[in-house]
Amino acid sequence: MHDLTYAAILAAIWLPSGAAAATHFIPDCARVTNVARNGGRVFIDFSSNGQRAFSAVIQQEDRRAFRDFDLEGLEAHHVRIRGIVQNWRGQPQIALSNPAQIEVVE
């Protein structure tokens, strides 16, 4: 298992000036450091080597799909997230709409 670093994630994302999203996928896993709810959304924050690497976000309209999924139980586990990496205010982020996008590795 390889931890992703913030630099490695950014290197995997090619975002031309003004681009809002990339079509690259995160190929590995990272450790969940925080799961928080804010404004109807759920944020799953990942870090590697003590630095915030990226976030996965569940929008309010997609939360129903996760009603039987223990999101808070992801904290401190290594998790693989599948989805398209997007740039949101300079931070890499993946939108989650289905629990199948989340795989607990350890």
C-alpha positions in Angstrom: 0.0 0.0 0.0 1.3 3.5 -0.9 0.1 6.7 0.8 -0.6 9.5 -1.4 1.0 12.8 -0.8 -0.6 16.2 -1.6 2.1 16.8 -4.3 1.5 13.4 -5.9 -2.2 14.1 -6.1 -1.6 17.5 -7.7 0.9 15.9 -10.1 -1.8 13.4 -11.1 -4.2 16.2 -11.9 -3.6 18.4 -14.9 -5.7 21.5 -14.7 -5.2 24.1 -17.3 -5.8 27.7 -16.3 -9.5 28.2 -15.6 -10.4 24.5 -15.8 -12.8 23.2 -13.2 -12.2 19.5 -13.3 -9.9 16.7 -14.5 -10.8 13.3 -15.7 -8.1 11.5 -13.8 -8.7 9.0 -11.0 -6.9 8.6 -7.7 -5.3 5.2 -8.0 -4.3 4.5 -4.4 -5.4 5.0 -0.9 -5.0 7.5 1.9 -5.8 7.7 5.6 -9.1 9.4 6.7 -8.3 12.1 9.2 -11.8 13.7 9.7 -15.4 13.2 8.8 -17.6 16.3 9.2 -21.0 17.5 8.2 -21.4 21.1 7.1 -24.2 22.8 5.3 -26.0 19.5 4.4 -22.8 18.0 2.9 -20.5 15.4 4.4 -16.7 16.0 4.0 -14.3 13.1 4.3 -10.7 14.5 4.7 -7.7 12.5 3.8 -4.1 13.1 4.8 -0.7 11.6 4.1 2.5 12.2 6.0 0.6 14.6 8.3 -0.6 16.9 5.5 -4.2 17.2 4.2 -4.1 15.5 0.8 -7.7 15.9 -0.5 -11.4 15.6 0.5 -14.3 13.5 -0.7 -17.6 15.2 -0.5 -21.1 13.8 -0.4 -23.7 16.4 -1.4 -26.9 16.8 0.5 -28.9 15.2 -2.4 -26.7 12.2 -2.4 -26.6 11.6 1.4 -29.7 9.2 1.2 -27.6 6.6 -0.6 -25.2 6.5 2.4 -27.9 6.2 5.1 -26.7 2.7 6.0 -23.0 3.4 5.6 -21.0 4.2 8.8 -19.1 7.3 7.5 -17.8 8.3 10.9 -16.3 4.8 11.2 -13.9 5.6 8.3 -11.8 7.9 10.6 -8.2 6.6 11.1 -8.6 3.9 8.4 -6.9 3.7 5.0 -9.5 4.1 2.3 -9.5 4.0 -1.4 -11.9 6.4 -3.1 -13.0 6.1 -6.7 -14.1 9.1 -8.6 -13.1 12.0 -10.7 -10.7 14.5 -9.1 -11.9 18.1 -9.3 -10.3 21.3 -8.3 -12.4 23.2 -5.8 -10.9 26.5 -4.6 -7.4 25.1 -5.3 -8.0 21.9 -3.4 -8.4 18.4 -4.9 -11.8 16.9 -4.2 -13.8 13.9 -5.3 -17.6 14.0 -5.3 -19.2 10.8 -3.9 -22.7 9.7 -4.9 -22.6 5.9 -4.2 -21.1 3.9 -1.3 -19.5 1.6 -3.9 -17.0 4.5 -4.5 -15.5 3.8 -1.0 -13.3 0.8 -0.2 -11.8 0.4 3.3 -8.3 -1.0 2.8 -7.3 -1.3 6.5 
